[in-house]
């Protein structure tokens, strides 16, 4: 798998980031290249033989030795690529299916923390263009407060997963018959799944005929509204919370997760975004311990799970403060610790699809003002409630 | 979950009940009436242990009185509360009956509401609770002193109170009340604690439809059973457990 990486400043530190993400012996290659003039760069993007692109946000800062300096930035290039790729689906130039889908590939954005915050964060319209956002410094960070998913190994996994996922999307899209949407196939199912919210597995992406729908629209929708939102799919931390397990302290957590393979999400991007179906997790747990996990405290859950699986290396998760309850259900988005909604506040998450759920922060995080630096906000009524309680 | 061995009518009944809670979630979402509609969407609605039985478990739906409503609680003691919230939980086992059936629709019912008042700047919370239960017959015999469906003050969920003051907590009295499912329990909380919101919602045709349907299913048979106490005929639902205090007309 090869990614083409455009950056106007190919420094030693940049090379070290790239090496960390794509080591020499691995199956992932990242070719670093200076950006050309816009028209040339577009041609290269549309006709190149790579599996994905990585763009530095600011391509226009520095001229190369040949004096060529790009006069555009990453969002402009990405937008043009997406637009042309969509046009190719309509086959307006009559060249037939020859070029169809060829320039539909993942585009990642890499930049420094500072530049992202100054330029990208403010420009909401660009957020739809990229499949992955990386902060360069975080790639090699050893700081425990930087989430693992932003560090090199996870980023590499995601880059690979994006390539595979785009290929799957293109294949499934081209097999979709108009009027017979089978969105469940993108979710990893061969047939309409029992127990999954019908409004999700029967989702219709757009009014356009399936063959004309850009792959990156599918990709963006699946990432944003299915994988990264709270809802029927749980991430690792949330599964741990519902099982009452402290991940860091439990050597056998991986083993325990293995017992829940039946619940594992196998749809598009599952390699880079491991998820589990919440209903199935509950069912498997209920069969394992013979009762519902939900009303039990974390220590009780771990006791039952340990007994049922024979795994001793499981430690119960601790509440964020001593006053909080331990029948955990969600994860505090500020502290990443397990939480029951009654001990927290609801976050403002913007527009929602009916299968999505609310996200929460703990009372501790709200009281200690940990929200703004993580770009988290409470809903209006929750802000009122928080103010009444402890402003 | 194995989906064989369920009669189609039962499956449809359960599907409809689940769909109603989802509709209720959609109607309430964004109105600010509940803190999060997720407990409605996450409610467990499945088949029960016996054929043609269904189960509902809805956990901790939170309602918050807005600051104006808190201040409006003039007779509250203590009177300087910063915030008041309620949590509603519903657990039931019922029968998947046809439209128009007049039998007792539930085998087991427990609706619990815990009301909590918070004072700013202190860790002291104040609690009160009420619950609606359906008595289960013991030894096959209904307890014919108390109404089968009744509301009581207090409840198992009432946390240990720091200081009762001069307040006395007893089991009695059990006041007869028609049964409440998920939809009706939410409506009950709204009528009693959020009258303005309730009035707005009652203007919503979808909301009216949901509540009306539930009342048809659960309150109509109950009313008929109560009314039956005053006749001498042969009832579909022997009203004696519903309203045991009424002297049996047939015995007069």
Interface residues (C-beta under 8 A of the other chain):
Chain A: X194 X195 X283 X294 X323 X341 X342 X346 X352 X354 X357 X358 X380 X381 X382 X384 X385 X388 X389 X390
Chain B: X1 X3 X22 X25 X26 X29 X32 X35 X36 X38 X41 X42 X59 X60 X62 X64 X66 X67 X70 X82 X83 X85 X87 X118 X120 X121 X123
